[in-house]
Amino acid sequence: MTAAIRIARILVPVDGSEYSRYAAQHAVRIGQAYGAQVVFLHVVDDQLVNQLADLEADGPERARERLAAQGAVYLRDVAQLAEQCGLAHREQVAAGDPCAVISDTAAQLGVDLVVMGKIGRRGTRRILVGSITRRVIESVDLPVLVVSAPPTDGAP
């Protein structure tokens, strides 16, 4: 006899891409089915902060603030999905290496499931350093649901 699957808390890394929004939609549906809390996480990538700081005169702190503010916009967007369903949720912005922050947050919060988009906003950099999704799968000891491309016919 198998034990029932327990999903009380779901972590959803959000980067503003259509893949992460679609992953958030899946997480909200799963959260509804299990009565789980959904934690939406945006990670301000330290490497990106340093790259922007090299290109702009404002310095790393101003670049970090701008990226965090943009991340908060992404989080509000997906949090509305949970609010529309009356689902318990929270939003969190963190900074550092995205894979490490996602893995550490999953452990600290005791999440039961991570739901991520297959591809994020990284573009060509993804090819050079490896997919954050792949790295998270390899670094956490819990289920990771990887959500592929959103449908092109406009269906949710």
C-alpha positions as CSV (number, residue, x, y, z in Angstrom):
1,M,0.0,0.0,0.0
2,T,1.4,3.4,-1.0
3,A,1.2,6.4,1.2
4,A,-0.7,9.5,0.0
5,I,1.3,12.2,-1.6
6,R,1.6,15.3,0.6
7,I,2.0,18.6,-1.0
8,A,1.6,21.4,1.5
9,R,4.0,24.0,0.0
10,I,5.0,24.6,-3.6
11,L,8.0,26.8,-4.7
12,V,7.7,28.5,-8.0
13,P,10.8,30.4,-9.3
14,V,9.6,33.3,-11.5
15,D,11.8,35.2,-14.0
16,G,9.1,37.0,-16.0
17,S,9.3,34.7,-19.0
18,E,6.1,33.1,-20.4
19,Y,7.5,29.7,-19.3
20,S,7.6,30.8,-15.7
21,R,4.1,32.3,-15.9
22,Y,2.8,29.1,-17.3
23,A,4.6,27.1,-14.6
24,A,2.9,29.4,-12.0
25,Q,-0.4,28.6,-13.5
26,H,0.3,24.9,-13.1
27,A,1.5,25.5,-9.5
28,V,-1.7,27.3,-8.7
29,R,-3.8,24.5,-10.0
30,I,-1.8,21.9,-8.0
31,G,-2.0,24.2,-5.0
32,Q,-5.8,24.3,-5.3
33,A,-6.0,20.5,-5.6
34,Y,-3.9,19.9,-2.5
35,G,-4.8,23.0,-0.5
36,A,-1.1,23.9,-0.6
37,Q,0.6,27.3,-0.1
38,V,2.4,28.6,-3.2
39,V,5.6,30.5,-2.7
40,F,6.6,32.6,-5.7
41,L,10.3,33.4,-5.7
42,H,12.3,35.8,-7.9
43,V,16.1,35.7,-7.7
44,V,18.2,38.7,-8.7
45,D,21.2,37.1,-10.3
46,D,24.4,38.5,-8.9
47,Q,26.2,37.8,-12.2
48,L,23.7,39.9,-14.1
49,V,24.0,42.7,-11.5
50,N,27.7,42.8,-12.1
51,Q,27.3,42.8,-15.8
52,L,24.9,45.7,-15.7
53,A,27.1,47.5,-13.2
54,D,30.0,47.3,-15.7
55,L,27.8,48.8,-18.4
56,E,26.2,51.6,-16.4
57,A,27.6,54.3,-14.2
58,D,25.1,53.7,-11.4
59,G,27.0,50.8,-9.8
60,P,25.9,47.4,-8.6
61,E,23.5,48.5,-5.8
62,R,21.4,50.6,-8.2
63,A,21.4,47.7,-10.8
64,R,20.3,45.3,-8.0
65,E,17.5,47.7,-6.9
66,R,16.2,48.0,-10.5
67,L,16.3,44.2,-11.0
68,A,14.6,43.6,-7.7
69,A,11.9,46.1,-8.6
70,Q,11.3,44.4,-11.9
71,G,11.2,41.0,-10.1
72,A,8.5,42.4,-7.7
73,V,6.4,43.2,-10.8
74,Y,6.8,39.6,-12.1
75,L,5.8,38.3,-8.7
76,R,2.7,40.5,-8.5
77,D,1.6,39.3,-11.9
78,V,1.7,35.6,-10.9
79,A,0.5,36.3,-7.3
80,Q,-2.8,37.5,-8.9
81,L,-3.3,34.0,-10.3
82,A,-3.3,32.7,-6.7
83,E,-5.4,35.6,-5.4
84,Q,-8.1,34.9,-8.0
85,C,-8.4,31.4,-6.7
86,G,-8.2,32.3,-3.0
87,L,-5.0,30.3,-2.7
88,A,-2.6,30.9,0.2
89,H,0.6,32.3,-1.3
90,R,3.6,34.6,-0.6
91,E,6.1,36.5,-2.7
92,Q,9.8,36.6,-2.1
93,V,12.7,38.4,-3.8
94,A,16.2,37.1,-3.1
95,A,19.7,37.7,-4.6
96,G,22.5,35.4,-5.4
97,D,23.2,32.5,-7.8
98,P,19.6,31.5,-8.9
99,C,20.2,27.7,-8.6
100,A,21.7,28.0,-5.1
101,V,19.0,30.4,-3.9
102,I,16.2,28.2,-5.3
103,S,17.7,25.1,-3.7
104,D,18.4,26.9,-0.4
105,T,14.9,28.4,-0.3
106,A,13.3,25.0,-1.0
107,A,15.2,23.5,1.9
108,Q,14.6,26.4,4.3
109,L,10.8,26.5,3.6
110,G,10.4,22.7,3.6
111,V,8.7,22.7,0.2
112,D,7.2,19.5,-1.1
113,L,7.4,20.4,-4.8
114,V,9.3,22.9,-7.1
115,V,7.4,23.9,-10.2
116,M,9.6,25.6,-12.9
117,G,9.5,26.6,-16.5
118,K,11.7,24.6,-18.9
119,I,13.3,27.7,-20.3
120,G,13.7,31.1,-18.7
121,R,14.8,34.6,-19.8
122,R,18.5,33.7,-19.9
123,G,18.8,33.2,-23.7
124,T,22.3,32.4,-25.0
125,R,23.8,32.6,-21.5
126,R,21.8,29.5,-20.7
127,I,23.9,27.6,-23.2
128,L,27.1,28.7,-21.6
129,V,26.4,28.1,-17.9
130,G,23.7,25.4,-18.2
131,S,20.0,25.6,-17.6
132,I,19.0,26.8,-14.1
133,T,16.2,24.3,-14.3
134,R,18.5,21.4,-14.9
135,R,20.9,22.6,-12.1
136,V,18.0,22.8,-9.7
137,I,16.8,19.3,-10.6
138,E,20.3,18.0,-9.9
139,S,20.7,19.9,-6.6
140,V,17.4,19.3,-4.7
141,D,16.1,16.1,-3.2
142,L,12.5,16.7,-3.9
143,P,10.2,16.5,-6.9
144,V,10.6,19.2,-9.6
145,L,7.9,19.6,-12.1
146,V,9.3,21.1,-15.3
147,V,6.6,22.9,-17.3
148,S,7.2,23.0,-21.1
149,A,6.2,25.6,-23.5
150,P,2.8,27.3,-23.1
151,P,0.3,26.3,-25.7
152,T,0.3,28.5,-28.8
153,D,-3.5,28.4,-29.2
154,G,-4.2,30.8,-26.4
155,A,-5.4,28.2,-24.0
156,P,-4.3,28.6,-20.3
